[in-house]
């Protein structure tokens, strides 16, 4: 039984994607040998951390260990080498219920719940159905006492196990569950855990909604499990209604006046819920998103927190409040609709093309034809670790030095690299290795290659989401000025995903970010080309990203529309290796760069590289630094010998006689089988079969065997004569 990497990765995303944007922190994973010890693992709460956690979970689970994940992110003060404690958790983004008992599973089976969960992890089916249900919170909770109380309320209502503690670890979806001896005696089985989501139809909920819906307002004791469940089915609303989450925005502010809410904020008493109330009220009073955020930063920043933390958290609250107003979940009070005056007719600027003068038009300003062009964006995407950053550095060195080791044939240029992932030291090491490998004098790049590290300094961020509005940061104007002052020819930004704080899947938001990035390199008198280095999305389990598919780039598709050139960098595939005669063990040393937006040709049309370790002499030793060396595959296979042709024809005829005719694809693919059986090149087999079909040597045949009708190829009369002309038949081993 094999763990499911996609379910593991998706579960981590659901748990921590909001934390990655709004909080940061660490992810804790744990692996437990049945009846054995515990091993913990930590990784940053970001996309790279999700991938690292997925790989670690797969390795541990394949070793027969049960894998768990901390349901809440750990703060950055979490001590190294220790498992997380409640003191290491100061924020929660979800409420989890553990339904391990048969009666708890029955609650879920009958949908006997006042609020439906957003996703569920099925942890087993034997001896009874078991699982964890998750409620996403519309606002994160920082009051851990309140969090524990809501956890207890939900657990009591669903008759589940009580897991109130913030540090609790839970089963990671997609992993195999291995029961210990005690559970095996109780008929528990080894099973694969499973993730199922309901994100489209079920919104996040507030802590107050959970408390009220699950009878948490009854004090001091929780209600009996037999108490009737209130009817919470949706109804049509006539006119304005009170807003959800206990905010009471339509009714007068008597029960919970503004002064009382602001007093709770000042006392840091349930800060999250109180600030959410004030954000909603201020926006209902007509304040803009920026005005609300500015007021909160000035008046609501609690002791021990920075202004930037407050800005980030309140901005997130503003976005959610706006969404609730826009979708009609909340209704602003006393709204007066004033008919707008009829706008004047707008001139769309459509005009006749006029008499064109092509001889006077300037040529496109390519730095490198079909790769980099002034005033335009190039997107270069690849999976982690393939070599996209190394390639970007080498291209920069080639342009700055004017050395033709990549086939660019250009005069020396000026290039800047902004890398948000690597330190300045690491960037310089790769520059040095490139120069040594391709014999580029260091002095030729010293004054015209510029670098900036987002590790050594603040990360470069060009845009952020403020209350639903995508706003340019001061970095936008600074970058635009830099491009003009330095007269840059090419700007490299690596990686694209770290240049913004907006929703990656939003077409509108990403389009705005792309427009800002392009604008930063375009000026009235001078423009540079822009190369954005980007990640690809994680492909479905068992599949690999295709070199010809520009849609593998991660995030919103509007990014691809805004980019003029889109390239994919990918490892050599098995088929490519067979085409060009590279052994399976060696193929990962080669990679190809494809123009994914314009065309995708055979291996000979791609730009190929071979991975090479450049030995760099250090003060007391040497070290190896990776570079990518241009490589041209041998796509010629020469002429097939008479013996090879005879072997292939005999094989075709023999398989036909056995009732298993060879085909052009699938399990009976002639190219794959003949390549292995006779050590022929795949391209040679493909060319021979194509020519024989054209010349009438082989034809499509149909055979019936064991009740199955099979289709493939067999020899014609002309084919048998050709086979006979090659000499005595060889001994045919029919397999």
Order of alpha helices (4+ residues) and beta strands (2+ residues): alpha-beta-beta-alpha-beta-beta-alpha-beta-beta-alpha-beta-beta-alpha-beta-beta-alpha-alpha-alpha-alpha-alpha-beta-beta-beta-alpha-beta-alpha-beta-beta-beta-alpha-beta-beta-alpha-beta-alpha-beta-alpha-beta-beta-beta-alpha-alpha-alpha-beta-beta-alpha
